[in-house]
Amino acid sequence: MMRSLYSGVTGLRNHQTRMDVIGNNIANVNTVGYKSSRVIFQDIYSQTVKPATAASATTGGTNPQQIGLGMQVATIDVMHTKGTPQYTGYALDLSIDGDGYFVIGSGTPGNYDFTYTRAGNLYVDSQNYLVDANGNYVMGIDPTATPDADGLYDITTDLVAIQIDPSYTDVSIDSTGQITALDGSTTQDVGTVSVATFSNSNGLEKCGENSYRPTVNSGSAAICQPSTAGSGKLNPGTLEMSNVDLTAEFADMIVTQRGFQANSRIITTTDEMLEEIVNMVR
């Protein structure tokens, strides 16, 4: 009987975890570049009350008898499906049509701490560097760098922060990440926005501020120019919106709430049964 009590406790705890994830998804329904998460459950090990037996010449075999001991969270996945691009018309707004992440650097040259994001709302700071909403550098490809045979660049030596001369006007970014501007009536190449791809993007770790870090299961970042080496092209003047599906989230919320209530009922019913046993000795 106590097994049902502990099974109910695991159900309560893990349905609360699922509700936490759903709540965070709904909170970020309008967050640019946000990727929703989902919780997958699995059962815990079962207690074998009676093992299986083989058939004999006179009797048939019997199946094992087992009692489950509750449930647990199997995984919390991040769904890296593409969000809907929203047109803004702002020249420095970018979304990626396909695979890839913008490379963001914080720190000093030669000692950058790199993170990766799908949020392409970019700005120019007081020092004329291209930055994200948090003031971190948007990394571009060094004009003198040469890609390898696969079209990839070295993250430690081939990336630079992008600086735009304040005298330039009509700054624009094309689908391949090339930044151009007018110097008077002359078109100048300013730099090239880099993107990164991963062999297993589901293995990336969220680190806040719409950013991700690679892990041992995501693989290292493969740095390339947009539209090359399997990366997507850029959509200038658009932002990728959150991929949260509110309809699905509300449905999951109802199911999760009912699961929580059902597990709560297991606990209260087991408690009533224990009370009856205690009352038997009076």
C-alpha positions as CSV (number, residue, x, y, z in Angstrom):
1,M,0.0,0.0,0.0
2,M,2.9,2.4,0.8
3,R,4.1,1.9,-2.8
4,S,1.0,3.8,-4.1
5,L,1.8,6.6,-1.7
6,Y,5.3,7.0,-3.1
7,S,4.2,6.6,-6.7
8,G,1.7,9.5,-6.1
9,V,4.5,11.6,-4.7
10,T,6.7,11.1,-7.8
11,G,3.7,11.9,-10.0
12,L,3.1,15.2,-8.1
13,R,6.7,16.2,-8.2
14,N,7.2,15.5,-11.9
15,H,3.9,17.0,-13.1
16,Q,4.9,20.1,-11.3
17,T,8.2,20.1,-13.3
18,R,6.2,19.8,-16.5
19,M,4.0,22.7,-15.4
20,D,7.1,24.8,-14.7
21,V,8.3,24.1,-18.3
22,I,4.9,24.9,-19.8
23,G,4.7,28.1,-17.8
24,N,8.1,29.2,-19.1
25,N,7.1,28.5,-22.6
26,I,3.9,30.6,-22.3
27,A,5.9,33.4,-20.7
28,N,8.2,33.5,-23.7
29,V,5.4,33.3,-26.4
30,N,6.6,36.7,-27.7
31,T,10.3,36.3,-27.1
32,V,12.3,36.7,-30.3
33,G,14.2,33.6,-31.3
34,Y,12.9,31.6,-28.3
35,K,12.7,27.8,-28.6
36,S,10.1,26.0,-26.6
37,S,10.8,23.0,-24.3
38,R,8.9,19.8,-23.5
39,V,9.0,17.3,-20.7
40,I,9.0,13.5,-21.5
41,F,8.1,11.1,-18.7
42,Q,9.2,7.5,-18.1
43,D,8.4,4.9,-15.5
44,I,10.8,4.0,-12.7
45,Y,11.9,0.4,-12.2
46,S,9.3,-2.1,-11.2
47,Q,9.3,-4.6,-8.3
48,T,9.0,-8.2,-9.5
49,V,6.6,-10.0,-7.3
50,K,6.8,-13.2,-9.3
51,P,9.1,-14.0,-12.1
52,A,8.1,-15.5,-15.4
53,T,8.1,-19.3,-15.8
54,A,8.7,-21.5,-18.8
55,A,6.2,-23.9,-20.3
56,S,6.6,-27.6,-19.5
57,A,5.2,-30.8,-21.0
58,T,2.1,-30.4,-18.8
59,T,1.6,-26.7,-18.2
60,G,2.0,-23.5,-20.0
61,G,4.3,-20.7,-19.1
62,T,3.4,-17.7,-16.9
63,N,4.2,-14.1,-17.3
64,P,6.1,-12.0,-14.7
65,Q,4.1,-10.1,-12.1
66,Q,5.5,-6.7,-11.4
67,I,4.4,-3.6,-9.5
68,G,5.5,-0.2,-10.8
69,L,7.1,2.2,-8.3
70,G,6.2,5.5,-9.9
71,M,7.5,7.8,-12.6
72,Q,10.3,10.2,-13.4
73,V,11.4,12.8,-16.0
74,A,13.1,11.1,-18.9
75,T,14.3,14.3,-20.6
76,I,13.5,18.0,-21.1
77,D,13.9,18.6,-24.8
78,V,14.4,22.0,-26.5
79,M,12.4,22.1,-29.7
80,H,14.7,23.7,-32.2
81,T,12.0,24.1,-34.9
82,K,12.0,27.3,-36.9
83,G,9.8,30.1,-35.7
84,T,7.8,32.3,-38.0
85,P,9.7,35.3,-39.4
86,Q,8.1,38.7,-38.8
87,Y,8.9,41.6,-41.1
88,T,10.2,44.7,-39.4
89,G,11.8,46.6,-42.2
90,Y,14.8,47.5,-40.0
91,A,18.1,47.0,-41.8
92,L,19.9,45.4,-38.9
93,D,17.1,42.9,-38.0
94,L,18.0,39.4,-39.3
95,S,16.5,36.0,-39.1
96,I,18.0,32.7,-40.3
97,D,16.0,30.7,-42.9
98,G,17.3,27.3,-42.1
99,D,20.0,25.9,-39.8
100,G,22.4,28.1,-37.9
101,Y,22.9,30.5,-35.0
102,F,24.4,33.9,-34.8
103,V,27.8,33.9,-33.1
104,I,28.0,36.3,-30.1
105,G,31.2,37.2,-28.4
106,S,31.8,38.9,-25.0
107,G,35.2,39.8,-23.6
108,T,38.3,41.1,-25.4
109,P,39.9,40.1,-28.8
110,G,41.7,36.8,-28.5
111,N,39.8,36.0,-25.3
112,Y,36.1,36.0,-26.4
113,D,33.5,33.9,-24.6
114,F,31.2,32.7,-27.4
115,T,27.5,32.0,-27.2
116,Y,25.0,31.4,-29.9
117,T,21.5,32.7,-30.6
118,R,18.7,32.8,-33.1
119,A,17.6,36.3,-32.0
120,G,18.7,38.7,-34.7
121,N,17.7,42.1,-33.4
122,L,21.1,43.8,-33.8
123,Y,22.3,47.3,-33.1
124,V,25.3,49.6,-33.4
125,D,26.8,50.7,-30.1
126,S,28.6,54.0,-29.2
127,Q,31.9,52.5,-30.5
128,N,30.2,51.6,-33.8
129,Y,30.4,47.9,-33.2
130,L,27.6,45.6,-34.3
131,V,26.1,44.2,-31.0
132,D,23.1,42.3,-29.8
133,A,20.5,43.6,-27.3
134,N,22.8,42.8,-24.4
135,G,25.7,44.8,-25.8
136,N,27.7,41.7,-26.8
137,Y,29.6,41.7,-30.1
138,V,28.1,40.1,-33.2
139,M,31.0,38.1,-34.6
140,G,31.9,38.3,-38.3
141,I,34.4,36.6,-40.5
142,D,37.9,38.2,-40.9
143,P,38.2,39.4,-44.5
144,T,41.7,37.9,-44.6
145,A,40.6,34.5,-43.4
146,T,40.4,31.5,-45.8
147,P,37.9,28.7,-45.3
148,D,38.9,25.1,-45.3
149,A,37.8,22.6,-48.0
150,D,34.4,22.3,-46.3
151,G,33.8,26.1,-46.3
152,L,34.4,26.3,-42.5
153,Y,36.4,28.9,-40.5
154,D,38.4,28.6,-37.3
155,I,36.5,30.1,-34.4
156,T,39.6,31.3,-32.5
157,T,41.5,32.9,-35.4
158,D,39.0,33.8,-38.1
159,L,36.3,35.7,-36.3
160,V,36.4,39.4,-35.5
161,A,33.9,41.9,-34.0
162,I,32.2,43.9,-36.8
163,Q,32.8,47.7,-36.6
164,I,31.0,50.1,-39.0
165,D,32.6,53.4,-39.8
166,P,30.4,56.2,-38.5
167,S,30.7,58.1,-41.7
168,Y,29.0,55.3,-43.6
169,T,25.3,55.5,-44.6
170,D,22.7,53.2,-45.8
171,V,24.1,50.1,-44.1
172,S,22.5,46.9,-45.3
173,I,23.0,43.1,-44.9
174,D,22.3,40.6,-47.6
175,S,21.2,37.0,-47.5
176,T,24.8,35.8,-47.4
177,G,25.7,38.0,-44.4
178,Q,27.6,40.5,-46.4
179,I,27.4,44.0,-44.9
180,T,27.7,46.9,-47.3
181,A,27.4,50.7,-46.8
182,L,27.8,53.9,-48.7
183,D,30.8,56.1,-48.3
184,G,29.6,59.1,-50.1
185,S,28.6,57.6,-53.4
186,T,30.9,54.6,-53.1
187,T,29.8,51.2,-51.9
188,Q,32.0,49.7,-49.2
189,D,32.3,46.2,-47.9
190,V,32.0,46.4,-44.1
191,G,32.2,42.7,-43.1
192,T,30.4,39.4,-43.2
193,V,28.1,38.1,-40.4
194,S,29.1,34.6,-39.4
195,V,26.8,31.7,-38.4
196,A,27.4,28.5,-36.6
197,T,25.9,25.0,-37.0
198,F,26.0,22.0,-34.7
199,S,25.9,18.3,-35.4
200,N,23.3,18.0,-32.6
201,S,21.5,21.3,-31.9
202,N,19.3,19.5,-29.3
203,G,22.4,19.1,-27.2
204,L,22.9,22.9,-26.8
205,E,22.5,24.3,-23.3
206,K,20.4,27.4,-22.6
207,C,22.4,30.1,-20.8
208,G,19.9,32.9,-20.7
209,E,19.5,36.1,-22.7
210,N,18.2,34.0,-25.7
211,S,21.6,32.3,-26.0
212,Y,23.0,28.8,-26.0
213,R,26.3,27.2,-25.2
214,P,27.7,24.0,-26.7
215,T,28.0,20.9,-24.6
216,V,29.8,17.6,-25.0
217,N,26.7,16.2,-26.7
218,S,26.0,19.1,-29.1
219,G,29.4,18.9,-30.9
220,S,31.6,21.9,-31.5
221,A,30.4,24.9,-33.5
222,A,31.1,24.8,-37.2
223,I,31.6,28.4,-38.3
224,C,30.6,29.4,-41.8
225,Q,29.2,32.2,-44.0
226,P,25.3,32.1,-44.3
227,S,24.0,30.0,-47.2
228,T,27.2,27.8,-47.1
229,A,28.3,24.5,-45.5
230,G,24.7,23.5,-44.8
231,S,23.7,26.7,-43.0
232,G,20.6,28.7,-43.8
233,K,20.5,32.1,-45.6
234,L,19.6,35.3,-43.8
235,N,16.3,37.2,-44.2
236,P,17.2,40.9,-43.8
237,G,14.6,43.1,-42.2
238,T,12.9,40.3,-40.3
239,L,13.0,38.7,-36.9
240,E,12.3,35.1,-36.0
241,M,9.5,34.9,-33.5
242,S,9.1,32.4,-30.7
243,N,8.1,28.8,-31.9
244,V,5.7,28.4,-28.9
245,D,2.3,27.0,-30.0
246,L,-0.1,28.5,-27.5
247,T,-2.9,26.0,-28.5
248,A,-0.6,23.0,-27.7
249,E,0.7,24.6,-24.5
250,F,-2.9,25.2,-23.2
251,A,-3.8,21.6,-24.0
252,D,-0.7,20.3,-22.3
253,M,-1.5,22.5,-19.3
254,I,-4.9,20.9,-18.9
255,V,-3.5,17.4,-19.2
256,T,-0.7,18.3,-16.7
257,Q,-3.2,19.8,-14.3
258,R,-5.4,16.7,-14.5
259,G,-2.4,14.4,-14.0
260,F,-1.4,16.4,-10.9
261,Q,-4.9,16.2,-9.5
262,A,-5.0,12.4,-10.2
263,N,-1.8,11.8,-8.4
264,S,-3.0,14.0,-5.5
265,R,-6.0,11.7,-5.3
266,I,-3.7,8.6,-5.1
267,I,-2.1,10.1,-2.1
268,T,-5.3,11.1,-0.3
269,T,-6.9,7.7,-1.1
270,T,-3.9,5.8,0.2
271,D,-4.0,7.9,3.3
272,E,-7.6,7.0,3.9
273,M,-6.8,3.3,3.5
274,L,-3.9,3.6,6.0
275,E,-6.3,5.3,8.4
276,E,-8.7,2.4,8.1
277,I,-5.9,0.0,8.9
278,V,-5.0,2.0,12.0
279,N,-8.6,2.1,13.1
280,M,-8.9,-1.7,12.9
281,V,-6.8,-2.1,16.1
282,R,-9.0,0.2,18.2
